[in-house]
Amino acid sequence: MTASQKYPGEAVELPLDDWLYEARPRQGCARCAEALAELHAAKKSKNASARFEAARKIRLCPHGATP
Ligand SMILES: [Zn+2]
């Protein structure tokens, strides 16, 4: 038996990236458009948490549905 594996110290690109930032904005949805703009801005500034947050907004968006 080998010792338990440890995480390497160096930073690695997360393979999660694709689905984590996956966003499917709906055409004509104002909230999605807004979040998409945030997403692009965050991507540009390499702000990973803001990017994730924006993608999440789109995923959770009710797409104009009235509460
Ligand atoms: Zn929407």
N, CA, C, O and the ligand as a Tripos MOL2 file, in Angstrom:
@<TRIPOS>MOLECULE
protein
  269   267    68     0     0
PROTEIN
NO_CHARGES

@<TRIPOS>ATOM
      1 N           0.8370   -1.2150    0.0000 N.3       1 MET1
      2 CA          0.0000    0.0000    0.0000 C.3       1 MET1
      3 C           0.8660    1.2570    0.0000 C.2       1 MET1
      4 O           1.8350    1.3570    0.7520 O.2       1 MET1
      5 N           0.5170    2.1770   -0.8220 N.am      2 THR2
      6 CA          1.2710    3.4220   -0.8810 C.3       2 THR2
      7 C           0.6260    4.4600    0.0360 C.2       2 THR2
      8 O          -0.5300    4.3380    0.4380 O.2       2 THR2
      9 N           1.3940    5.4510    0.3380 N.am      3 ALA3
     10 CA          0.8620    6.5290    1.1690 C.3       3 ALA3
     11 C          -0.2470    7.2670    0.4080 C.2       3 ALA3
     12 O          -0.2800    7.2710   -0.8230 O.2       3 ALA3
     13 N          -1.1330    7.8790    1.1560 N.am      4 SER4
     14 CA         -2.2420    8.5920    0.5120 C.3       4 SER4
     15 C          -1.7250    9.6970   -0.4020 C.2       4 SER4
     16 O          -0.7270   10.3550   -0.1090 O.2       4 SER4
     17 N          -2.4110    9.8800   -1.4910 N.am      5 GLN5
     18 CA         -1.9740   10.8730   -2.4720 C.3       5 GLN5
     19 C          -2.1540   12.2900   -1.9560 C.2       5 GLN5
     20 O          -3.1030   12.6130   -1.2420 O.2       5 GLN5
     21 N          -1.2090   13.1060   -2.3460 N.am      6 LYS6
     22 CA         -1.3110   14.5160   -1.9610 C.3       6 LYS6
     23 C          -1.4470   15.3640   -3.2150 C.2       6 LYS6
     24 O          -0.9880   14.9970   -4.2970 O.2       6 LYS6
     25 N          -2.0800   16.4900   -3.0370 N.am      7 TYR7
     26 CA         -2.2040   17.4020   -4.1770 C.3       7 TYR7
     27 C          -0.8380   17.9950   -4.5070 C.2       7 TYR7
     28 O          -0.0780   18.3570   -3.6090 O.2       7 TYR7
     29 N          -0.5360   18.0910   -5.7800 N.am      8 PRO8
     30 CA          0.7130   18.7520   -6.1590 C.3       8 PRO8
     31 C           0.6420   20.2370   -5.7990 C.2       8 PRO8
     32 O          -0.4280   20.8460   -5.8300 O.2       8 PRO8
     33 N           1.7810   20.7990   -5.4620 N.am      9 GLY9
     34 CA          1.8010   22.1870   -5.0270 C.3       9 GLY9
     35 C           1.5350   23.1900   -6.1190 C.2       9 GLY9
     36 O           1.0770   24.3040   -5.8640 O.2       9 GLY9
     37 N           1.8280   22.7830   -7.3440 N.am     10 GLU10
     38 CA          1.6850   23.7580   -8.4270 C.3      10 GLU10
     39 C           0.2230   23.9190   -8.8680 C.2      10 GLU10
     40 O          -0.6000   23.0140   -8.7330 O.2      10 GLU10
     41 N          -0.0510   25.0900   -9.3900 N.am     11 ALA11
     42 CA         -1.4020   25.3630   -9.8440 C.3      11 ALA11
     43 C          -1.6500   24.6690  -11.1790 C.2      11 ALA11
     44 O          -0.7990   24.6700  -12.0680 O.2      11 ALA11
     45 N          -2.8100   24.0890  -11.2960 N.am     12 VAL12
     46 CA         -3.1570   23.4200  -12.5470 C.3      12 VAL12
     47 C          -4.4530   23.9910  -13.1070 C.2      12 VAL12
     48 O          -5.2960   24.4880  -12.3610 O.2      12 VAL12
     49 N          -4.6010   23.9170  -14.3980 N.am     13 GLU13
     50 CA         -5.8460   24.3420  -15.0250 C.3      13 GLU13
     51 C          -6.9360   23.3630  -14.6300 C.2      13 GLU13
     52 O          -6.7660   22.1490  -14.7440 O.2      13 GLU13
     53 N          -8.0300   23.8860  -14.1750 N.am     14 LEU14
     54 CA         -9.1130   23.0060  -13.7730 C.3      14 LEU14
     55 C          -9.8790   22.4870  -14.9880 C.2      14 LEU14
     56 O         -10.3080   23.2590  -15.8460 O.2      14 LEU14
     57 N         -10.0410   21.1720  -15.0410 N.am     15 PRO15
     58 CA        -10.8170   20.6080  -16.1460 C.3      15 PRO15
     59 C         -12.3070   20.9140  -16.0180 C.2      15 PRO15
     60 O         -13.0910   20.6920  -16.9410 O.2      15 PRO15
     61 N         -12.6680   21.4250  -14.8570 N.am     16 LEU16
     62 CA        -14.0660   21.7710  -14.5850 C.3      16 LEU16
     63 C         -14.5210   22.9520  -15.4340 C.2      16 LEU16
     64 O         -15.7110   23.1600  -15.6680 O.2      16 LEU16
     65 N         -13.5540   23.6970  -15.8740 N.am     17 ASP17
     66 CA        -13.8300   24.9720  -16.5340 C.3      17 ASP17
     67 C         -15.0350   24.9590  -17.4720 C.2      17 ASP17
     68 O         -15.9120   25.8190  -17.3920 O.2      17 ASP17
     69 N         -15.0610   23.9790  -18.3500 N.am     18 ASP18
     70 CA        -16.1010   23.9630  -19.3640 C.3      18 ASP18
     71 C         -17.5170   23.9710  -18.8060 C.2      18 ASP18
     72 O         -18.3330   24.8230  -19.1580 O.2      18 ASP18
     73 N         -17.7890   23.0280  -17.9450 N.am     19 TRP19
     74 CA        -19.1680   22.9740  -17.4520 C.3      19 TRP19
     75 C         -19.4350   23.9800  -16.3530 C.2      19 TRP19
     76 O         -20.5610   24.4430  -16.1730 O.2      19 TRP19
     77 N         -18.3870   24.3110  -15.6220 N.am     20 LEU20
     78 CA        -18.5600   25.2510  -14.5250 C.3      20 LEU20
     79 C         -18.9950   26.6200  -15.0280 C.2      20 LEU20
     80 O         -19.7960   27.3150  -14.4020 O.2      20 LEU20
     81 N         -18.4460   26.9790  -16.1670 N.am     21 TYR21
     82 CA        -18.7670   28.2960  -16.7220 C.3      21 TYR21
     83 C         -19.7990   28.1970  -17.8360 C.2      21 TYR21
     84 O         -20.0870   29.1670  -18.5370 O.2      21 TYR21
     85 N         -20.3410   27.0020  -17.9750 N.am     22 GLU22
     86 CA        -21.3500   26.7900  -18.9960 C.3      22 GLU22
     87 C         -22.5640   27.6560  -18.7130 C.2      22 GLU22
     88 O         -23.1100   27.6300  -17.6100 O.2      22 GLU22
     89 N         -22.9780   28.4080  -19.6890 N.am     23 ALA23
     90 CA        -24.1370   29.2610  -19.5160 C.3      23 ALA23
     91 C         -24.9620   29.2420  -20.7950 C.2      23 ALA23
     92 O         -24.4370   29.3650  -21.9020 O.2      23 ALA23
     93 N         -26.2350   29.0880  -20.6150 N.am     24 ARG24
     94 CA        -27.1130   29.0740  -21.7840 C.3      24 ARG24
     95 C         -28.1250   30.2040  -21.6610 C.2      24 ARG24
     96 O         -29.2620   29.9890  -21.2430 O.2      24 ARG24
     97 N         -27.7060   31.3980  -22.0260 N.am     25 PRO25
     98 CA        -28.6100   32.5350  -21.9320 C.3      25 PRO25
     99 C         -29.7570   32.3960  -22.9250 C.2      25 PRO25
    100 O         -29.5800   31.8760  -24.0270 O.2      25 PRO25
    101 N         -30.9040   32.8560  -22.5310 N.am     26 ARG26
    102 CA        -32.0520   32.7970  -23.4320 C.3      26 ARG26
    103 C         -32.1670   34.0960  -24.2190 C.2      26 ARG26
    104 O         -32.0190   35.1920  -23.6780 O.2      26 ARG26
    105 N         -32.4310   33.9420  -25.4840 N.am     27 GLN27
    106 CA        -32.6010   35.1040  -26.3440 C.3      27 GLN27
    107 C         -33.7460   35.9670  -25.8340 C.2      27 GLN27
    108 O         -34.8260   35.4610  -25.5280 O.2      27 GLN27
    109 N         -33.5060   37.2580  -25.7450 N.am     28 GLY28
    110 CA        -34.5710   38.1700  -25.3510 C.3      28 GLY28
    111 C         -34.7770   38.2840  -23.8550 C.2      28 GLY28
    112 O         -35.6400   39.0350  -23.4010 O.2      28 GLY28
    113 N         -33.9880   37.5400  -23.0780 N.am     29 CYS29
    114 CA        -34.1110   37.6330  -21.6330 C.3      29 CYS29
    115 C         -33.1470   38.7070  -21.1250 C.2      29 CYS29
    116 O         -31.9320   38.6000  -21.2930 O.2      29 CYS29
    117 N         -33.7060   39.7310  -20.5060 N.am     30 ALA30
    118 CA        -32.9020   40.8680  -20.0580 C.3      30 ALA30
    119 C         -31.8840   40.4480  -18.9990 C.2      30 ALA30
    120 O         -30.7390   40.9000  -19.0140 O.2      30 ALA30
    121 N         -32.3100   39.5850  -18.0860 N.am     31 ARG31
    122 CA        -31.4110   39.1380  -17.0200 C.3      31 ARG31
    123 C         -30.2320   38.3710  -17.5850 C.2      31 ARG31
    124 O         -29.0940   38.5410  -17.1490 O.2      31 ARG31
    125 N         -30.5210   37.5260  -18.5600 N.am     32 CYS32
    126 CA        -29.4660   36.7400  -19.1910 C.3      32 CYS32
    127 C         -28.4860   37.6580  -19.9160 C.2      32 CYS32
    128 O         -27.2720   37.4650  -19.8430 O.2      32 CYS32
    129 N         -29.0160   38.6430  -20.6060 N.am     33 ALA33
    130 CA        -28.1730   39.5750  -21.3370 C.3      33 ALA33
    131 C         -27.2290   40.3010  -20.3780 C.2      33 ALA33
    132 O         -26.0490   40.5030  -20.6630 O.2      33 ALA33
    133 N         -27.7880   40.6800  -19.2480 N.am     34 GLU34
    134 CA        -27.0110   41.3890  -18.2330 C.3      34 GLU34
    135 C         -25.9120   40.4900  -17.6590 C.2      34 GLU34
    136 O         -24.7570   40.8910  -17.5210 O.2      34 GLU34
    137 N         -26.3150   39.2650  -17.3320 N.am     35 ALA35
    138 CA        -25.3660   38.3130  -16.7550 C.3      35 ALA35
    139 C         -24.3100   37.9160  -17.7790 C.2      35 ALA35
    140 O         -23.1550   37.6680  -17.4330 O.2      35 ALA35
    141 N         -24.7150   37.8590  -19.0320 N.am     36 LEU36
    142 CA        -23.7790   37.4990  -20.0850 C.3      36 LEU36
    143 C         -22.7180   38.5770  -20.2640 C.2      36 LEU36
    144 O         -21.5480   38.2820  -20.5090 O.2      36 LEU36
    145 N         -23.1430   39.8210  -20.1370 N.am     37 ALA37
    146 CA        -22.2020   40.9410  -20.2100 C.3      37 ALA37
    147 C         -21.1940   40.8420  -19.0630 C.2      37 ALA37
    148 O         -19.9980   41.0740  -19.2380 O.2      37 ALA37
    149 N         -21.7150   40.4900  -17.8820 N.am     38 GLU38
    150 CA        -20.8430   40.3060  -16.7070 C.3      38 GLU38
    151 C         -19.8610   39.1750  -16.9580 C.2      38 GLU38
    152 O         -18.6810   39.2570  -16.6150 O.2      38 GLU38
    153 N         -20.3820   38.1170  -17.5670 N.am     39 LEU39
    154 CA        -19.5770   36.9350  -17.8480 C.3      39 LEU39
    155 C         -18.4080   37.2790  -18.7720 C.2      39 LEU39
    156 O         -17.2710   36.8690  -18.5390 O.2      39 LEU39
    157 N         -18.7120   38.0370  -19.8210 N.am     40 HIS40
    158 CA        -17.6720   38.4190  -20.7620 C.3      40 HIS40
    159 C         -16.6470   39.3430  -20.1180 C.2      40 HIS40
    160 O         -15.4440   39.2190  -20.3500 O.2      40 HIS40
    161 N         -17.1460   40.2730  -19.3020 N.am     41 ALA41
    162 CA        -16.2520   41.2060  -18.6150 C.3      41 ALA41
    163 C         -15.3300   40.4510  -17.6620 C.2      41 ALA41
    164 O         -14.1330   40.7240  -17.5810 O.2      41 ALA41
    165 N         -15.9210   39.4920  -16.9430 N.am     42 ALA42
    166 CA        -15.1480   38.7030  -15.9820 C.3      42 ALA42
    167 C         -14.1110   37.8370  -16.6960 C.2      42 ALA42
    168 O         -12.9950   37.6510  -16.2100 O.2      42 ALA42
    169 N         -14.4970   37.3210  -17.8430 N.am     43 LYS43
    170 CA        -13.6000   36.4780  -18.6320 C.3      43 LYS43
    171 C         -12.4120   37.3090  -19.1030 C.2      43 LYS43
    172 O         -11.2650   36.8630  -19.0710 O.2      43 LYS43
    173 N         -12.7160   38.5220  -19.5380 N.am     44 LYS44
    174 CA        -11.6840   39.4270  -20.0300 C.3      44 LYS44
    175 C         -10.6860   39.7790  -18.9440 C.2      44 LYS44
    176 O          -9.4740   39.7870  -19.1600 O.2      44 LYS44
    177 N         -11.2310   40.0730  -17.7630 N.am     45 SER45
    178 CA        -10.3670   40.4820  -16.6500 C.3      45 SER45
    179 C          -9.8380   39.2830  -15.8720 C.2      45 SER45
    180 O          -9.1940   39.4320  -14.8340 O.2      45 SER45
    181 N         -10.1220   38.0930  -16.3930 N.am     46 LYS46
    182 CA         -9.6660   36.8440  -15.7720 C.3      46 LYS46
    183 C         -10.0950   36.7240  -14.3190 C.2      46 LYS46
    184 O          -9.3680   36.2080  -13.4700 O.2      46 LYS46
    185 N         -11.2900   37.2150  -14.0640 N.am     47 ASN47
    186 CA        -11.8510   37.1200  -12.7150 C.3      47 ASN47
    187 C         -12.6960   35.8520  -12.6380 C.2      47 ASN47
    188 O         -13.8750   35.8500  -12.9900 O.2      47 ASN47
    189 N         -12.0750   34.7860  -12.1750 N.am     48 ALA48
    190 CA        -12.7270   33.4750  -12.1950 C.3      48 ALA48
    191 C         -13.9890   33.4210  -11.3560 C.2      48 ALA48
    192 O         -14.9860   32.8270  -11.7700 O.2      48 ALA48
    193 N         -13.9570   34.0380  -10.1770 N.am     49 SER49
    194 CA        -15.1280   33.9480   -9.2990 C.3      49 SER49
    195 C         -16.2920   34.7670   -9.8520 C.2      49 SER49
    196 O         -17.4480   34.3580   -9.7480 O.2      49 SER49
    197 N         -15.9840   35.9170  -10.4360 N.am     50 ALA50
    198 CA        -17.0330   36.7370  -11.0280 C.3      50 ALA50
    199 C         -17.6160   36.0310  -12.2540 C.2      50 ALA50
    200 O         -18.8090   36.1200  -12.5460 O.2      50 ALA50
    201 N         -16.7420   35.3400  -12.9440 N.am     51 ARG51
    202 CA        -17.1640   34.6150  -14.1300 C.3      51 ARG51
    203 C         -18.1060   33.4650  -13.7540 C.2      51 ARG51
    204 O         -19.1310   33.2340  -14.3950 O.2      51 ARG51
    205 N         -17.7210   32.7680  -12.7060 N.am     52 PHE52
    206 CA        -18.5480   31.6790  -12.2200 C.3      52 PHE52
    207 C         -19.8900   32.2020  -11.7310 C.2      52 PHE52
    208 O         -20.9400   31.6100  -11.9810 O.2      52 PHE52
    209 N         -19.8270   33.3150  -11.0360 N.am     53 GLU53
    210 CA        -21.0340   33.9330  -10.4860 C.3      53 GLU53
    211 C         -21.9970   34.3300  -11.6080 C.2      53 GLU53
    212 O         -23.2060   34.1260  -11.5000 O.2      53 GLU53
    213 N         -21.4550   34.8910  -12.6680 N.am     54 ALA54
    214 CA        -22.2830   35.3130  -13.7940 C.3      54 ALA54
    215 C         -22.8900   34.1070  -14.5090 C.2      54 ALA54
    216 O         -24.0550   34.1280  -14.9060 O.2      54 ALA54
    217 N         -22.0880   33.0630  -14.6660 N.am     55 ALA55
    218 CA        -22.5900   31.8560  -15.3130 C.3      55 ALA55
    219 C         -23.7030   31.2330  -14.4860 C.2      55 ALA55
    220 O         -24.6850   30.7110  -15.0150 O.2      55 ALA55
    221 N         -23.5190   31.3020  -13.1720 N.am     56 ARG56
    222 CA        -24.5080   30.7430  -12.2620 C.3      56 ARG56
    223 C         -25.8230   31.5190  -12.3650 C.2      56 ARG56
    224 O         -26.9120   30.9480  -12.3200 O.2      56 ARG56
    225 N         -25.6830   32.8330  -12.5030 N.am     57 LYS57
    226 CA        -26.8570   33.6870  -12.6390 C.3      57 LYS57
    227 C         -27.6950   33.2530  -13.8440 C.2      57 LYS57
    228 O         -28.9220   33.1750  -13.7840 O.2      57 LYS57
    229 N         -26.9930   32.9780  -14.9240 N.am     58 ILE58
    230 CA        -27.6860   32.5660  -16.1420 C.3      58 ILE58
    231 C         -28.3450   31.2040  -15.9510 C.2      58 ILE58
    232 O         -29.4780   30.9750  -16.3760 O.2      58 ILE58
    233 N         -27.6100   30.3120  -15.3030 N.am     59 ARG59
    234 CA        -28.1720   28.9690  -15.0810 C.3      59 ARG59
    235 C         -29.4230   29.0280  -14.2020 C.2      59 ARG59
    236 O         -30.3770   28.2760  -14.4040 O.2      59 ARG59
    237 N         -29.3980   29.9400  -13.2190 N.am     60 LEU60
    238 CA        -30.5200   30.0280  -12.2870 C.3      60 LEU60
    239 C         -31.5960   30.9930  -12.7530 C.2      60 LEU60
    240 O         -32.6040   31.1860  -12.0730 O.2      60 LEU60
    241 N         -31.3830   31.5900  -13.8950 N.am     61 CYS61
    242 CA        -32.3120   32.6090  -14.3780 C.3      61 CYS61
    243 C         -33.6810   32.0250  -14.7110 C.2      61 CYS61
    244 O         -33.7740   31.0010  -15.3880 O.2      61 CYS61
    245 N         -34.7440   32.6770  -14.2350 N.am     62 PRO62
    246 CA        -36.1030   32.2170  -14.5440 C.3      62 PRO62
    247 C         -36.5370   32.6630  -15.9410 C.2      62 PRO62
    248 O         -37.6490   32.3670  -16.3790 O.2      62 PRO62
    249 N         -35.6600   33.3690  -16.6260 N.am     63 HIS63
    250 CA        -35.8990   33.8210  -18.0020 C.3      63 HIS63
    251 C         -37.1930   34.6180  -18.1520 C.2      63 HIS63
    252 O         -38.0710   34.2860  -18.9490 O.2      63 HIS63
    253 N         -37.2710   35.6380  -17.3860 N.am     64 GLY64
    254 CA        -38.3860   36.5630  -17.5490 C.3      64 GLY64
    255 C         -39.6920   36.0670  -16.9560 C.2      64 GLY64
    256 O         -40.7130   36.7500  -17.0400 O.2      64 GLY64
    257 N         -39.6680   34.8920  -16.3630 N.am     65 ALA65
    258 CA        -40.8840   34.3650  -15.7450 C.3      65 ALA65
    259 C         -41.3020   35.2590  -14.5850 C.2      65 ALA65
    260 O         -40.4680   35.6570  -13.7720 O.2      65 ALA65
    261 N         -42.5510   35.5660  -14.5100 N.am     66 THR66
    262 CA        -43.0170   36.4120  -13.4130 C.3      66 THR66
    263 C         -43.2170   35.5790  -12.1580 C.2      66 THR66
    264 O         -43.8160   34.5050  -12.2050 O.2      66 THR66
    265 N         -42.7220   36.0700  -11.0550 N.am     67 PRO67
    266 CA        -42.8190   35.3210   -9.7900 C.3      67 PRO67
    267 C         -44.2460   35.2590   -9.2530 C.2      67 PRO67
    268 O         -44.4850   34.6650   -8.2020 O.2      67 PRO67
    269 ZN        -32.7400   34.4140  -18.5380 Zn       68 ZN68
@<TRIPOS>BOND
     1     1     2 1
     2     2     3 1
     3     3     4 2
     4     3     5 am
     5     5     6 1
     6     6     7 1
     7     7     8 2
     8     7     9 am
     9     9    10 1
    10    10    11 1
    11    11    12 2
    12    11    13 am
    13    13    14 1
    14    14    15 1
    15    15    16 2
    16    15    17 am
    17    17    18 1
    18    18    19 1
    19    19    20 2
    20    19    21 am
    21    21    22 1
    22    22    23 1
    23    23    24 2
    24    23    25 am
    25    25    26 1
    26    26    27 1
    27    27    28 2
    28    27    29 am
    29    29    30 1
    30    30    31 1
    31    31    32 2
    32    31    33 am
    33    33    34 1
    34    34    35 1
    35    35    36 2
    36    35    37 am
    37    37    38 1
    38    38    39 1
    39    39    40 2
    40    39    41 am
    41    41    42 1
    42    42    43 1
    43    43    44 2
    44    43    45 am
    45    45    46 1
    46    46    47 1
    47    47    48 2
    48    47    49 am
    49    49    50 1
    50    50    51 1
    51    51    52 2
    52    51    53 am
    53    53    54 1
    54    54    55 1
    55    55    56 2
    56    55    57 am
    57    57    58 1
    58    58    59 1
    59    59    60 2
    60    59    61 am
    61    61    62 1
    62    62    63 1
    63    63    64 2
    64    63    65 am
    65    65    66 1
    66    66    67 1
    67    67    68 2
    68    67    69 am
    69    69    70 1
    70    70    71 1
    71    71    72 2
    72    71    73 am
    73    73    74 1
    74    74    75 1
    75    75    76 2
    76    75    77 am
    77    77    78 1
    78    78    79 1
    79    79    80 2
    80    79    81 am
    81    81    82 1
    82    82    83 1
    83    83    84 2
    84    83    85 am
    85    85    86 1
    86    86    87 1
    87    87    88 2
    88    87    89 am
    89    89    90 1
    90    90    91 1
    91    91    92 2
    92    91    93 am
    93    93    94 1
    94    94    95 1
    95    95    96 2
    96    95    97 am
    97    97    98 1
    98    98    99 1
    99    99   100 2
   100    99   101 am
   101   101   102 1
   102   102   103 1
   103   103   104 2
   104   103   105 am
   105   105   106 1
   106   106   107 1
   107   107   108 2
   108   107   109 am
   109   109   110 1
   110   110   111 1
   111   111   112 2
   112   111   113 am
   113   113   114 1
   114   114   115 1
   115   115   116 2
   116   115   117 am
   117   117   118 1
   118   118   119 1
   119   119   120 2
   120   119   121 am
   121   121   122 1
   122   122   123 1
   123   123   124 2
   124   123   125 am
   125   125   126 1
   126   126   127 1
   127   127   128 2
   128   127   129 am
   129   129   130 1
   130   130   131 1
   131   131   132 2
   132   131   133 am
   133   133   134 1
   134   134   135 1
   135   135   136 2
   136   135   137 am
   137   137   138 1
   138   138   139 1
   139   139   140 2
   140   139   141 am
   141   141   142 1
   142   142   143 1
   143   143   144 2
   144   143   145 am
   145   145   146 1
   146   146   147 1
   147   147   148 2
   148   147   149 am
   149   149   150 1
   150   150   151 1
   151   151   152 2
   152   151   153 am
   153   153   154 1
   154   154   155 1
   155   155   156 2
   156   155   157 am
   157   157   158 1
   158   158   159 1
   159   159   160 2
   160   159   161 am
   161   161   162 1
   162   162   163 1
   163   163   164 2
   164   163   165 am
   165   165   166 1
   166   166   167 1
   167   167   168 2
   168   167   169 am
   169   169   170 1
   170   170   171 1
   171   171   172 2
   172   171   173 am
   173   173   174 1
   174   174   175 1
   175   175   176 2
   176   175   177 am
   177   177   178 1
   178   178   179 1
   179   179   180 2
   180   179   181 am
   181   181   182 1
   182   182   183 1
   183   183   184 2
   184   183   185 am
   185   185   186 1
   186   186   187 1
   187   187   188 2
   188   187   189 am
   189   189   190 1
   190   190   191 1
   191   191   192 2
   192   191   193 am
   193   193   194 1
   194   194   195 1
   195   195   196 2
   196   195   197 am
   197   197   198 1
   198   198   199 1
   199   199   200 2
   200   199   201 am
   201   201   202 1
   202   202   203 1
   203   203   204 2
   204   203   205 am
   205   205   206 1
   206   206   207 1
   207   207   208 2
   208   207   209 am
   209   209   210 1
   210   210   211 1
   211   211   212 2
   212   211   213 am
   213   213   214 1
   214   214   215 1
   215   215   216 2
   216   215   217 am
   217   217   218 1
   218   218   219 1
   219   219   220 2
   220   219   221 am
   221   221   222 1
   222   222   223 1
   223   223   224 2
   224   223   225 am
   225   225   226 1
   226   226   227 1
   227   227   228 2
   228   227   229 am
   229   229   230 1
   230   230   231 1
   231   231   232 2
   232   231   233 am
   233   233   234 1
   234   234   235 1
   235   235   236 2
   236   235   237 am
   237   237   238 1
   238   238   239 1
   239   239   240 2
   240   239   241 am
   241   241   242 1
   242   242   243 1
   243   243   244 2
   244   243   245 am
   245   245   246 1
   246   246   247 1
   247   247   248 2
   248   247   249 am
   249   249   250 1
   250   250   251 1
   251   251   252 2
   252   251   253 am
   253   253   254 1
   254   254   255 1
   255   255   256 2
   256   255   257 am
   257   257   258 1
   258   258   259 1
   259   259   260 2
   260   259   261 am
   261   261   262 1
   262   262   263 1
   263   263   264 2
   264   263   265 am
   265   265   266 1
   266   266   267 1
   267   267   268 2
@<TRIPOS>SUBSTRUCTURE
     1 MET1         2 RESIDUE 1 A MET
     2 THR2         6 RESIDUE 1 A THR
     3 ALA3        10 RESIDUE 1 A ALA
     4 SER4        14 RESIDUE 1 A SER
     5 GLN5        18 RESIDUE 1 A GLN
     6 LYS6        22 RESIDUE 1 A LYS
     7 TYR7        26 RESIDUE 1 A TYR
     8 PRO8        30 RESIDUE 1 A PRO
     9 GLY9        34 RESIDUE 1 A GLY
    10 GLU10       38 RESIDUE 1 A GLU
    11 ALA11       42 RESIDUE 1 A ALA
    12 VAL12       46 RESIDUE 1 A VAL
    13 GLU13       50 RESIDUE 1 A GLU
    14 LEU14       54 RESIDUE 1 A LEU
    15 PRO15       58 RESIDUE 1 A PRO
    16 LEU16       62 RESIDUE 1 A LEU
    17 ASP17       66 RESIDUE 1 A ASP
    18 ASP18       70 RESIDUE 1 A ASP
    19 TRP19       74 RESIDUE 1 A TRP
    20 LEU20       78 RESIDUE 1 A LEU
    21 TYR21       82 RESIDUE 1 A TYR
    22 GLU22       86 RESIDUE 1 A GLU
    23 ALA23       90 RESIDUE 1 A ALA
    24 ARG24       94 RESIDUE 1 A ARG
    25 PRO25       98 RESIDUE 1 A PRO
    26 ARG26      102 RESIDUE 1 A ARG
    27 GLN27      106 RESIDUE 1 A GLN
    28 GLY28      110 RESIDUE 1 A GLY
    29 CYS29      114 RESIDUE 1 A CYS
    30 ALA30      118 RESIDUE 1 A ALA
    31 ARG31      122 RESIDUE 1 A ARG
    32 CYS32      126 RESIDUE 1 A CYS
    33 ALA33      130 RESIDUE 1 A ALA
    34 GLU34      134 RESIDUE 1 A GLU
    35 ALA35      138 RESIDUE 1 A ALA
    36 LEU36      142 RESIDUE 1 A LEU
    37 ALA37      146 RESIDUE 1 A ALA
    38 GLU38      150 RESIDUE 1 A GLU
    39 LEU39      154 RESIDUE 1 A LEU
    40 HIS40      158 RESIDUE 1 A HIS
    41 ALA41      162 RESIDUE 1 A ALA
    42 ALA42      166 RESIDUE 1 A ALA
    43 LYS43      170 RESIDUE 1 A LYS
    44 LYS44      174 RESIDUE 1 A LYS
    45 SER45      178 RESIDUE 1 A SER
    46 LYS46      182 RESIDUE 1 A LYS
    47 ASN47      186 RESIDUE 1 A ASN
    48 ALA48      190 RESIDUE 1 A ALA
    49 SER49      194 RESIDUE 1 A SER
    50 ALA50      198 RESIDUE 1 A ALA
    51 ARG51      202 RESIDUE 1 A ARG
    52 PHE52      206 RESIDUE 1 A PHE
    53 GLU53      210 RESIDUE 1 A GLU
    54 ALA54      214 RESIDUE 1 A ALA
    55 ALA55      218 RESIDUE 1 A ALA
    56 ARG56      222 RESIDUE 1 A ARG
    57 LYS57      226 RESIDUE 1 A LYS
    58 ILE58      230 RESIDUE 1 A ILE
    59 ARG59      234 RESIDUE 1 A ARG
    60 LEU60      238 RESIDUE 1 A LEU
    61 CYS61      242 RESIDUE 1 A CYS
    62 PRO62      246 RESIDUE 1 A PRO
    63 HIS63      250 RESIDUE 1 A HIS
    64 GLY64      254 RESIDUE 1 A GLY
    65 ALA65      258 RESIDUE 1 A ALA
    66 THR66      262 RESIDUE 1 A THR
    67 PRO67      266 RESIDUE 1 A PRO
    68 ZN68       269 GROUP 0 **** ****
